[in-house]
Amino acid sequence: MRHNAANRRRYHARHRKEIVEYNRQYEREHLIEKRAHLKLCYALRVGKVTRSAYCALCLAAPARIEGHHPDYSHPLDVVWLCPTCHRGIHLGRRRDAGLSAVPVLRSV
């Protein structure tokens, strides 16, 4: 494992400029998503939004729960999902799982 971490550090040191430029380009292309993410993080920090303890799709209670934005123009309206279900939605595996039937938690 240390070997991989050392290789990763070495790679990043050698390709720092390319990585920084890639990250800047990604943020420019995904500005709406980035802003929605930052607004949700701030709302969580100040207590305007609370994180659910359960996944809205599989009803599991994982140690980590993630907010999914069905619509980025409403940054505080999220569906709380476990990492497995969240990844499945973004990879298109859960399109037929009825996400539209899952209630979106509206901000106050």
Secondary structure, 3 states (H helix, E strand, C coil): CHHHHHHHHHHHHHCHHHHHHHHHHHHHHCHHHHHHHHHHHHHHHHCCCCCCCCCCCCCCCCCCCEEECCCCCCCCCEEEECHHHHHHHHCCCCHHHCHHHCCCECCC
